[in-house]
Amino acid sequence: MKKKNRSSKNKTETIKGLLFLTPNILGFLVFIVIPIFFGIYISFTNYNGFNKMDFVNFDNYIKLFKDTFFITAFKNNIFYTVTSVPLTIIASLLLAIALNRALKFGGFFKTVYFFPSITSMVAIGIVWSMIFNPTKGPINMLLSSLGVDDLPKWLSSSKTALFTIVLIVVWKNAGYYMVMFLAGLKSIPKELYEAADIDGANGIRKFWSITMPMLSPTTFMVTILCIISSFQVFDIINITTKGGPGQSTKVIAYRIYEESIKNLRFGYGAAMSFALFLIIFIVTLIQFRGQKKWVNY
């Protein structure tokens, strides 16, 4: 009797658990799984959002290799990733090391540095567009007062626009990843630094021999998140430059937006989306394979 009662209770608890999970499962199916499979399907069609959906086999994917705009967007994305990811990691790590010490008003500075990461990208884009204004912006006005003649045009020049966006994004995201590095620094045993002091190690030696190896799991996680975010960048570009001047700041996500929303080529846009997914997947896979060589758990 006791076994029957236990089995009936287990069944009841299982049913209750499934009932509680049902809304999440349905939401996952409706908003994640079904759109993914529908996106895969329309990537093989010329769907325009209305009544046109002819099957075109792999034409959309083949077109990617011939699309000069997509190739340019891919190159811009690579430059954006190669510059923004290291700069974000360095900036956030330096902030974390500085704030990890028992500083006066440390909590206030942590809040100040973290605040940009929770601020709307729309507001940030508008404000920094005014700051980097080539004629009336405070930065160029300051440079002009210092006697600089050849003033940079920042977002208005194809030579500097993409790197200017990198600087804005680094400023916004550094505080967010700073919190992760702070948590990693707090988890390092103090005994390691005490032993290094006894051995006569200086600050630089302790940083490279203790801090960085012990922070390697955090650094790995931050690197993965930064790389994924760098390939998904869209909002700051749409607000500040809209892919210009020319094609200088057009990245893959913005190219997908152009084809899908502006040109109503949802089939081709879906193909670019899955190409972007493959790029992110391959880069992430390489990172996970390479972590064994430098990540210490």
LINQUIVEN-V630387 format. One line per field, one symbol per residue. phi: phi as a letter, one per 40 degrees, with the letter a starting at -180 (. if undefined). psi: psi as a letter, one per 20 degrees, with the letter a starting at -180 (. if undefined). burial: b if it has 24 or more other C-alpha atoms within 12 Angstrom, else e. A space follows every 10 residues. Layout:
BEGIN
phi = ???
psi = ???
burial = ???
END
This chain:
BEGIN
phi = .ccccccccc cccccccccc cddccccccc bbcccccccc cccbbbdbgb bbaccbfccc cccdcbcccc cccccccccc cccccccccc cccccccccc ccccgccccc ccccddcbcd cccccccccc ccdcbbcccc ccccccgccc cccfccbccb cccccdcccc cccdcccdcc cccccccccc cccccccccg cccccccccb cccccdcccc cccccccccc cbcacccccc bfgccgbcbc bccccccccc cccfbccccc ccccccdccc cccccccccc cccbcbc
psi = ghhggghhgg gghgggghhh iggggggggg ifgghghhgg giijrkpjid jomppjcjgh hhhhiiohgg gghgghhggg ghghgghggg ghggggggih qnqpkghghg gghhghhjqp hgggggghhh hjphgjqhgh hghhhijpgn pqidiipihi gghghggghg hgighgihhg hghhhhipph hghghhhhik paggghghhg gghhihgghg ghgghggghh ijpgghghgg ikiapcjhjo rghhhggggg ggikmhghhh ghghggghgg ggggggghhi hhhipo.
burial = eeeeeeeeee eeeeeeeeee eeeeeeeeee eeeeeeeebb bbbbbbbeee eeeeeeeeeb beebeeeebb ebbbebbbbb bebbbbbbbb bbbbbbbebb eeeeeeeeeb eebbebbeee beebbeebbe bbbbeeeeeb eeeeeeeeee bbbbbbbeeb bbbbbbbbbb bbbbbbbbbb bbebbeebee eebeeeeeee eeeeebeeeb bbbbbbbbbb ebbbbbbbbb bbbbbbbbbb bbbbeebbbb bbbbbbbbbb eeeebbbbbb bbbbbbeeeb eebbeebeee eeeeeee
END
